[in-house]
Amino acid sequence: MKIRHQSYLPLFILILLSCEDDASHVPQFNPSQDQQQSIHILPIDQSQSSLSMDQFNPITRIDQSTTSPILDQSTLDPNPSQTLDQSTLDPNPSQTLDQSILDPNPSQTLDQSIPDLPPLPDQDGDGLSDDRDLAPNDPNWPGQARPDTIYANTSTKLFALEVKTDRLIEVNTFSFEPSYANELITDIAFDQNNVLWAISFRKLFICHAQTAFCRYQGSLPHTFNGLTWIPGDVVGQANEILVGLEREGSWYHLNLGNGQNNGQNNGQVPVSLIGEYPPARLSSGDAFYIDGIGAFASIEYLLADDNQIVKVSSQNPELIDEVFVDVVGYRKIYGLAGWRGFLYAFDETGTVLKINLQTRGITRLNTTPQAWWGAGVSTVLYSEDF
């Protein structure tokens, strides 16, 4: 290598000297000329004698002044000050969700109105839907009590007491199917449909509240002197239950099955014991339950001269919540009913008492020649406006 280098050096110097004498004689490369012409070696320009990285690197450097940034946000977002233009999603940028899309009336977010349900079928048109009607094809049976009215009975007659006027009206004498013509009614009770049920000492009936005509429903295994209905949810049952009271103070559930005598036990209504009063307390003759008021009963305390009206647990009659009032001078309160704010006590002497539930004050409402044996009211009060 050293020998070859020395042989070319004089020639290189000679060429340099020749270029300095007359640079104008150097032909310039012109692409338009014949590509076959000889290409002369150009003289070295000292101003470009040092190698430039642009000449050395075949990759063209990006000129930041003439090109856009690596990622031009304007191509994605016409407003570079916002990373996301809400106007492209929501024409009203002040609202992230246009409520008018969901509700044409933005002042109401939910329509609380509920459309009326269609009435339940009532084939006979007596006001009782077929599912509650003991005779769905008979418009004259079983009948219903009048609103704003409690009922009372003697052994042979049915009476109505209008609670808005305190007027006492005789409805009719009890009548029966031929086989039961001589029955004496010991008490009455109304179910939640305002249908009248009645008992004699050993038989159960349904009676029309407007005519007092009674139809036999079954025989009873015990002698009962009191009758009432109690809502099912109070005693852990699906439906309201009918309860009979014995003189000794025992409460029995009269199991009606589907609401009528089911023919079991040769027509005898099955019964099961619920509970009984504490010792030395007897059933004077009645009890009632009204939703929102509770259960009340008239009892006879063996050590007292007068009847007591007590508030009692309908789940267990042994639990007497309190002695509500001592009814001084009356020992035979055989009928007991209630209405908003008042109790009504019917004594066998013919006296009707009205007792204020708040003050517990007793007012003699009426003195009649009737020997009262019972009284009744629905567990759900039915009222009409004045």
Secondary structure, DSSP 8 states (H G I E B T S, - for coil): -HHHHHHHHHHHHHHHHHHHH-GGGS----TTS-TTS--------GGG-S--HHHH--S----TTTS--SS-GGGT-SSTT-SS-GGGT-SSTT-SS-GGGT-SSTT-SS------------TT-SSS-TTT-SSTT-TTSS----TTEEEEE-SSEEEEEETTTTEEEEEEE-EE-GGGTT----EEEE-TT--EEEE-SSEEEEE-TTT-EEEEEEE-SS-EEEEEEE-GGGTT-SS-EEEEEETTSEEEEE--TTTS---GGGGB--EEEEEE--TTEEEEEEEEEETTTEEEEEEEETT-SSEEEEEE-SS-TT-EEEEEEEETT-S-EEEEEEETTEEEEEETTSEEEEEETTT--EEEEEE-S----EEE-BSS------
